[in-house]
Amino acid sequence: HRAWSSSFPAPPFCGVRGGRDAGMSVPLRSGLPTSFKREGIRYDLPVDDECKATSIKLWSFKRPHMRAFHCAWLSFFISFIGWFTLSPLMPLIRVSLGLCTNGGWDVLDSADDCICDAECHRSIDASNTIGLAGTVVSRLIVGSLLEWLGPRSTAAWILGLCAVPLALSGVATSIQGLSTARFFISMIGASFVPTMYWTNSMFSSNVVGTATATTAGWGNLGAGFAQVLVPWMVTWFTVSRDTAWRIVPAIIAGCMLVVGPLMYAKSDDLPAGSFRELYAAAGANDGRARVLRMTAAAFKDPRVYVLSMLYAGCFGTELVMNNLLATYFFDFFHLSLQDAGLAAGLFGLMNIFARSLGGIVSDASHR
């Protein structure tokens, strides 16, 4: 057993998904019915009977609790940057893809000269919608996979797989090709699921609202950061405007490919260690059957549908705004690409505090 620190001793029992009453269906080989004996482990934070932290030390990066906290929001943050990399670049992209009625870069001197008629707007709107649709499918799949693979593996795989369509989006020559890439890029929105699962697994009920809201909010911050950063990245390259925007997605994809493996190697699924190793030690080898049982139980719970409607109303609005604002400011207020991105980014940057406030209020209500 690794010693995390010398501050707070772990309780004698730390379950795979909880403490003494975790209710594991498969008994441990050690003979303990529902939990792992974890003598000798000491944590940097005070913990409850399930080894979940009962406080948050924001500037700490020590394993396992705070390391998981920072890895969770960072993976979500880079995911959102990737998801919305193309949104502030649409004024350039529509010229490159020949959507302007008055021609492409061979005719126009700047993106400001583009005349985007009704057909042009319909094509972009359809692409924006497709660029959000993939997350609906991927979140359902990822939610089930989490029960089998654990949050670290799932988050790393999402970053790695979705980096491919993001990098390839730069070779699109038509709006159809771009929209196809955006559909697969949007699957990266499923990174929200391991972020929430991970944080819930590490923090106790007295602070879990603040912890989950902060990791989610700081992750969402990536959308605002992308709106500000990406338009400036286009100016870094001494190449044509048609080529410059195509380089940017590849750079962001490269960052995703770096963050995923680092996050996996330097963090833990649960306070007691690796998700799959703990299940294997417990003899719980029926992973697929367990996933099916848990998924079926979720679909039968009416609270799932109530929360889905609430989430669709609030987060759905946020996604639409992140997708449209930069182009809106560019077209209707005639801002430069960089200024339009900055104005649009202010919306997403609100997440640095706004979402955490919701978690703090939630924890206060719980107490």
ZIDA-V496284 format. One record per residue. N is the residue number from 0. SS is DSSP state (a for helix, b for strand, c for the rest). PSI is psi in whole degrees, -180 to 180 (NA if undefined). D_FIRST is the distance of its C-alpha to the first C-alpha in whole Angstrom. Layout:
n=N ss=SS psi=PSI d_first=D_FIRST
n=N ss=SS psi=PSI d_first=D_FIRST
This chain:
n=0 ss=c psi=128 d_first=0
n=1 ss=c psi=145 d_first=4
n=2 ss=c psi=112 d_first=6
n=3 ss=c psi=-45 d_first=9
n=4 ss=c psi=-173 d_first=12
n=5 ss=c psi=20 d_first=13
n=6 ss=c psi=-58 d_first=16
n=7 ss=b psi=124 d_first=15
n=8 ss=b psi=147 d_first=13
n=9 ss=c psi=148 d_first=11
n=10 ss=c psi=158 d_first=14
n=11 ss=c psi=-19 d_first=12
n=12 ss=b psi=127 d_first=13
n=13 ss=b psi=110 d_first=12
n=14 ss=c psi=167 d_first=15
n=15 ss=c psi=-45 d_first=15
n=16 ss=c psi=13 d_first=18
n=17 ss=c psi=-160 d_first=18
n=18 ss=c psi=-133 d_first=17
n=19 ss=c psi=-32 d_first=19
n=20 ss=c psi=29 d_first=22
n=21 ss=c psi=-26 d_first=21
n=22 ss=c psi=36 d_first=23
n=23 ss=c psi=138 d_first=21
n=24 ss=c psi=-19 d_first=24
n=25 ss=c psi=122 d_first=22
n=26 ss=c psi=153 d_first=20
n=27 ss=c psi=154 d_first=17
n=28 ss=c psi=-25 d_first=17
n=29 ss=c psi=-10 d_first=15
n=30 ss=c psi=-12 d_first=19
n=31 ss=c psi=131 d_first=17
n=32 ss=c psi=-38 d_first=20
n=33 ss=c psi=12 d_first=19
n=34 ss=c psi=169 d_first=15
n=35 ss=b psi=137 d_first=12
n=36 ss=b psi=123 d_first=10
n=37 ss=c psi=54 d_first=7
n=38 ss=c psi=142 d_first=8
n=39 ss=c psi=-15 d_first=7
n=40 ss=c psi=136 d_first=7
n=41 ss=b psi=139 d_first=10
n=42 ss=b psi=161 d_first=12
n=43 ss=c psi=-20 d_first=15
n=44 ss=c psi=152 d_first=17
n=45 ss=c psi=144 d_first=18
n=46 ss=b psi=162 d_first=17
n=47 ss=c psi=-168 d_first=19
n=48 ss=c psi=-16 d_first=18
n=49 ss=c psi=11 d_first=17
n=50 ss=c psi=19 d_first=14
n=51 ss=c psi=140 d_first=17
n=52 ss=b psi=139 d_first=18
n=53 ss=c psi=5 d_first=22
n=54 ss=c psi=167 d_first=23
n=55 ss=c psi=125 d_first=23
n=56 ss=c psi=90 d_first=23
n=57 ss=c psi=-37 d_first=25
n=58 ss=c psi=8 d_first=25
n=59 ss=c psi=144 d_first=22
n=60 ss=c psi=20 d_first=20
n=61 ss=c psi=148 d_first=16
n=62 ss=c psi=153 d_first=13
n=63 ss=c psi=-26 d_first=13
n=64 ss=a psi=-56 d_first=16
n=65 ss=a psi=-29 d_first=19
n=66 ss=a psi=-43 d_first=18
n=67 ss=a psi=-40 d_first=18
n=68 ss=a psi=-50 d_first=21
n=69 ss=a psi=-36 d_first=23
n=70 ss=a psi=-36 d_first=22
n=71 ss=a psi=-50 d_first=24
n=72 ss=a psi=-33 d_first=27
n=73 ss=a psi=-42 d_first=27
n=74 ss=a psi=-38 d_first=27
n=75 ss=a psi=-38 d_first=29
n=76 ss=a psi=-51 d_first=32
n=77 ss=a psi=-29 d_first=32
n=78 ss=a psi=-43 d_first=33
n=79 ss=a psi=-32 d_first=36
n=80 ss=a psi=-46 d_first=37
n=81 ss=a psi=-41 d_first=37
n=82 ss=a psi=-40 d_first=39
n=83 ss=c psi=23 d_first=41
n=84 ss=c psi=-41 d_first=42
n=85 ss=c psi=-21 d_first=45
n=86 ss=a psi=-50 d_first=47
n=87 ss=a psi=-7 d_first=48
n=88 ss=a psi=1 d_first=50
n=89 ss=a psi=-34 d_first=52
n=90 ss=a psi=-32 d_first=55
n=91 ss=a psi=-41 d_first=54
n=92 ss=a psi=-40 d_first=53
n=93 ss=a psi=-29 d_first=56
n=94 ss=a psi=-45 d_first=59
n=95 ss=a psi=-34 d_first=57
n=96 ss=c psi=6 d_first=57
n=97 ss=c psi=30 d_first=61
n=98 ss=c psi=-19 d_first=60
n=99 ss=c psi=137 d_first=63
n=100 ss=c psi=-19 d_first=66
n=101 ss=c psi=19 d_first=68
n=102 ss=c psi=-179 d_first=66
n=103 ss=c psi=-154 d_first=63
n=104 ss=c psi=-19 d_first=62
n=105 ss=c psi=-15 d_first=65
n=106 ss=c psi=-42 d_first=67
n=107 ss=c psi=144 d_first=65
n=108 ss=c psi=-29 d_first=65
n=109 ss=c psi=166 d_first=62
n=110 ss=a psi=-23 d_first=60
n=111 ss=a psi=-24 d_first=62
n=112 ss=a psi=-8 d_first=65
n=113 ss=c psi=131 d_first=63
n=114 ss=c psi=106 d_first=65
n=115 ss=c psi=103 d_first=63
n=116 ss=c psi=-170 d_first=65
n=117 ss=a psi=-40 d_first=64
n=118 ss=a psi=-40 d_first=63
n=119 ss=a psi=-46 d_first=61
n=120 ss=a psi=-38 d_first=59
n=121 ss=a psi=-40 d_first=59
n=122 ss=a psi=-42 d_first=57
n=123 ss=a psi=-41 d_first=54
n=124 ss=a psi=-42 d_first=54
n=125 ss=a psi=-41 d_first=53
n=126 ss=a psi=-39 d_first=51
n=127 ss=a psi=-39 d_first=49
n=128 ss=a psi=-45 d_first=49
n=129 ss=a psi=-34 d_first=47
n=130 ss=a psi=-2 d_first=45
n=131 ss=a psi=-20 d_first=43
n=132 ss=a psi=-35 d_first=44
n=133 ss=a psi=-28 d_first=41
n=134 ss=a psi=-27 d_first=38
n=135 ss=a psi=-46 d_first=39
n=136 ss=a psi=-47 d_first=39
n=137 ss=a psi=-33 d_first=35
n=138 ss=a psi=-36 d_first=34
n=139 ss=a psi=-42 d_first=35
n=140 ss=a psi=-47 d_first=33
n=141 ss=a psi=-36 d_first=30
n=142 ss=a psi=-37 d_first=29
n=143 ss=a psi=-41 d_first=29
n=144 ss=a psi=-31 d_first=27
n=145 ss=a psi=-37 d_first=24
n=146 ss=a psi=-13 d_first=24
n=147 ss=a psi=-44 d_first=23
n=148 ss=a psi=-26 d_first=21
n=149 ss=c psi=164 d_first=20
n=150 ss=a psi=-37 d_first=21
n=151 ss=a psi=-53 d_first=20
n=152 ss=a psi=-43 d_first=21
n=153 ss=a psi=-47 d_first=24
n=154 ss=a psi=-41 d_first=25
n=155 ss=a psi=-41 d_first=25
n=156 ss=a psi=-39 d_first=27
n=157 ss=a psi=-47 d_first=30
n=158 ss=a psi=-44 d_first=30
n=159 ss=a psi=-46 d_first=30
n=160 ss=a psi=-42 d_first=33
n=161 ss=a psi=-14 d_first=35
n=162 ss=a psi=-27 d_first=35
n=163 ss=a psi=-56 d_first=38
n=164 ss=a psi=-29 d_first=40
n=165 ss=a psi=-46 d_first=40
n=166 ss=a psi=-38 d_first=41
n=167 ss=a psi=-17 d_first=44
n=168 ss=a psi=-25 d_first=45
n=169 ss=a psi=-12 d_first=47
n=170 ss=a psi=5 d_first=49
n=171 ss=c psi=138 d_first=51
n=172 ss=c psi=0 d_first=54
n=173 ss=c psi=162 d_first=55
n=174 ss=a psi=-29 d_first=54
n=175 ss=a psi=-44 d_first=53
n=176 ss=a psi=-41 d_first=51
n=177 ss=a psi=-43 d_first=49
n=178 ss=a psi=-38 d_first=49
n=179 ss=a psi=-46 d_first=47
n=180 ss=a psi=-41 d_first=44
n=181 ss=a psi=-32 d_first=44
n=182 ss=a psi=-47 d_first=43
n=183 ss=a psi=-32 d_first=40
n=184 ss=a psi=-39 d_first=39
n=185 ss=a psi=-17 d_first=39
n=186 ss=a psi=-17 d_first=37
n=187 ss=a psi=-17 d_first=34
n=188 ss=a psi=-18 d_first=35
n=189 ss=a psi=-11 d_first=32
n=190 ss=a psi=-19 d_first=30
n=191 ss=a psi=-35 d_first=30
n=192 ss=a psi=-53 d_first=29
n=193 ss=a psi=-29 d_first=25
n=194 ss=a psi=-47 d_first=25
n=195 ss=a psi=-43 d_first=26
n=196 ss=a psi=-46 d_first=24
n=197 ss=a psi=-49 d_first=21
n=198 ss=a psi=-40 d_first=22
n=199 ss=a psi=-31 d_first=23
n=200 ss=a psi=-18 d_first=19
n=201 ss=a psi=-20 d_first=18
n=202 ss=b psi=142 d_first=21
n=203 ss=c psi=169 d_first=22
n=204 ss=c psi=-22 d_first=26
n=205 ss=c psi=-20 d_first=27
n=206 ss=c psi=2 d_first=26
n=207 ss=a psi=-29 d_first=26
n=208 ss=a psi=-47 d_first=29
n=209 ss=a psi=-42 d_first=29
n=210 ss=a psi=-49 d_first=26
n=211 ss=a psi=-39 d_first=27
n=212 ss=a psi=-36 d_first=31
n=213 ss=a psi=-44 d_first=30
n=214 ss=a psi=-39 d_first=28
n=215 ss=a psi=-43 d_first=31
n=216 ss=a psi=-45 d_first=33
n=217 ss=a psi=-28 d_first=32
n=218 ss=a psi=-46 d_first=32
n=219 ss=a psi=-25 d_first=35
n=220 ss=a psi=-25 d_first=36
n=221 ss=a psi=-32 d_first=36
n=222 ss=a psi=-44 d_first=39
n=223 ss=a psi=-39 d_first=41
n=224 ss=a psi=-39 d_first=40
n=225 ss=a psi=-40 d_first=41
n=226 ss=a psi=-34 d_first=44
n=227 ss=a psi=-45 d_first=45
n=228 ss=a psi=-48 d_first=43
n=229 ss=a psi=-46 d_first=44
n=230 ss=a psi=-31 d_first=48
n=231 ss=a psi=-33 d_first=48
n=232 ss=a psi=-32 d_first=46
n=233 ss=a psi=-30 d_first=49
n=234 ss=a psi=-6 d_first=51
n=235 ss=a psi=-18 d_first=49
n=236 ss=c psi=135 d_first=50
n=237 ss=c psi=61 d_first=54
n=238 ss=c psi=179 d_first=54
n=239 ss=c psi=158 d_first=56
n=240 ss=a psi=-32 d_first=55
n=241 ss=a psi=-32 d_first=55
n=242 ss=a psi=-35 d_first=52
n=243 ss=a psi=-48 d_first=50
n=244 ss=a psi=-23 d_first=49
n=245 ss=a psi=-22 d_first=48
n=246 ss=a psi=-36 d_first=46
n=247 ss=a psi=-49 d_first=44
n=248 ss=a psi=-35 d_first=42
n=249 ss=a psi=-37 d_first=41
n=250 ss=a psi=-45 d_first=39
n=251 ss=a psi=-41 d_first=37
n=252 ss=a psi=-39 d_first=36
n=253 ss=a psi=-40 d_first=35
n=254 ss=a psi=-39 d_first=33
n=255 ss=a psi=-40 d_first=31
n=256 ss=a psi=-24 d_first=30
n=257 ss=a psi=-44 d_first=29
n=258 ss=a psi=-42 d_first=27
n=259 ss=a psi=-59 d_first=25
n=260 ss=a psi=-37 d_first=23
n=261 ss=a psi=-44 d_first=22
n=262 ss=a psi=-42 d_first=21
n=263 ss=a psi=-41 d_first=19
n=264 ss=a psi=-26 d_first=17
n=265 ss=c psi=20 d_first=16
n=266 ss=c psi=-179 d_first=15
n=267 ss=c psi=148 d_first=13
n=268 ss=c psi=-43 d_first=15
n=269 ss=b psi=164 d_first=14
n=270 ss=c psi=-29 d_first=12
n=271 ss=c psi=-5 d_first=9
n=272 ss=b psi=-145 d_first=9
n=273 ss=c psi=135 d_first=12
n=274 ss=a psi=-55 d_first=15
n=275 ss=a psi=-35 d_first=16
n=276 ss=a psi=-39 d_first=13
n=277 ss=a psi=-42 d_first=12
n=278 ss=a psi=-39 d_first=16
n=279 ss=a psi=-40 d_first=16
n=280 ss=a psi=-29 d_first=13
n=281 ss=c psi=-6 d_first=16
n=282 ss=c psi=16 d_first=19
n=283 ss=c psi=80 d_first=20
n=284 ss=c psi=1 d_first=22
n=285 ss=c psi=53 d_first=25
n=286 ss=a psi=-48 d_first=24
n=287 ss=a psi=-41 d_first=28
n=288 ss=a psi=-38 d_first=29
n=289 ss=a psi=-41 d_first=27
n=290 ss=a psi=-45 d_first=28
n=291 ss=a psi=-41 d_first=32
n=292 ss=a psi=-44 d_first=31
n=293 ss=a psi=-39 d_first=30
n=294 ss=a psi=-44 d_first=32
n=295 ss=a psi=-40 d_first=35
n=296 ss=a psi=-38 d_first=34
n=297 ss=a psi=-43 d_first=34
n=298 ss=a psi=-20 d_first=37
n=299 ss=a psi=-10 d_first=39
n=300 ss=c psi=116 d_first=38
n=301 ss=a psi=-24 d_first=41
n=302 ss=a psi=-29 d_first=39
n=303 ss=a psi=-42 d_first=37
n=304 ss=a psi=-35 d_first=41
n=305 ss=a psi=-48 d_first=42
n=306 ss=a psi=-31 d_first=39
n=307 ss=a psi=-42 d_first=40
n=308 ss=a psi=-41 d_first=43
n=309 ss=a psi=-44 d_first=42
n=310 ss=a psi=-39 d_first=40
n=311 ss=a psi=-39 d_first=43
n=312 ss=a psi=-42 d_first=45
n=313 ss=a psi=-53 d_first=43
n=314 ss=a psi=-32 d_first=41
n=315 ss=a psi=-41 d_first=44
n=316 ss=a psi=-41 d_first=46
n=317 ss=a psi=-42 d_first=43
n=318 ss=a psi=-42 d_first=43
n=319 ss=a psi=-45 d_first=47
n=320 ss=a psi=-44 d_first=47
n=321 ss=a psi=-32 d_first=45
n=322 ss=a psi=-34 d_first=47
n=323 ss=a psi=-25 d_first=50
n=324 ss=a psi=-44 d_first=50
n=325 ss=a psi=-46 d_first=51
n=326 ss=a psi=-36 d_first=53
n=327 ss=a psi=-48 d_first=55
n=328 ss=a psi=-35 d_first=55
n=329 ss=a psi=-44 d_first=56
n=330 ss=a psi=-45 d_first=59
n=331 ss=a psi=-22 d_first=61
n=332 ss=c psi=0 d_first=60
n=333 ss=c psi=40 d_first=61
n=334 ss=c psi=159 d_first=58
n=335 ss=c psi=166 d_first=56
n=336 ss=a psi=-40 d_first=53
n=337 ss=a psi=-42 d_first=51
n=338 ss=a psi=-36 d_first=53
n=339 ss=a psi=-40 d_first=52
n=340 ss=a psi=-40 d_first=49
n=341 ss=a psi=-45 d_first=48
n=342 ss=a psi=-42 d_first=50
n=343 ss=a psi=-35 d_first=48
n=344 ss=a psi=-26 d_first=45
n=345 ss=a psi=-31 d_first=46
n=346 ss=a psi=-52 d_first=45
n=347 ss=a psi=-31 d_first=42
n=348 ss=a psi=-15 d_first=41
n=349 ss=a psi=-22 d_first=41
n=350 ss=a psi=-14 d_first=38
n=351 ss=a psi=-23 d_first=36
n=352 ss=c psi=-30 d_first=37
n=353 ss=a psi=-45 d_first=39
n=354 ss=a psi=-36 d_first=36
n=355 ss=a psi=-37 d_first=34
n=356 ss=a psi=-39 d_first=37
n=357 ss=a psi=-40 d_first=37
n=358 ss=a psi=-40 d_first=33
n=359 ss=a psi=-43 d_first=34
n=360 ss=a psi=-39 d_first=37
n=361 ss=a psi=-46 d_first=35
n=362 ss=a psi=-39 d_first=32
n=363 ss=a psi=-39 d_first=35
n=364 ss=a psi=-37 d_first=37
n=365 ss=a psi=-42 d_first=34
n=366 ss=c psi=NA d_first=34
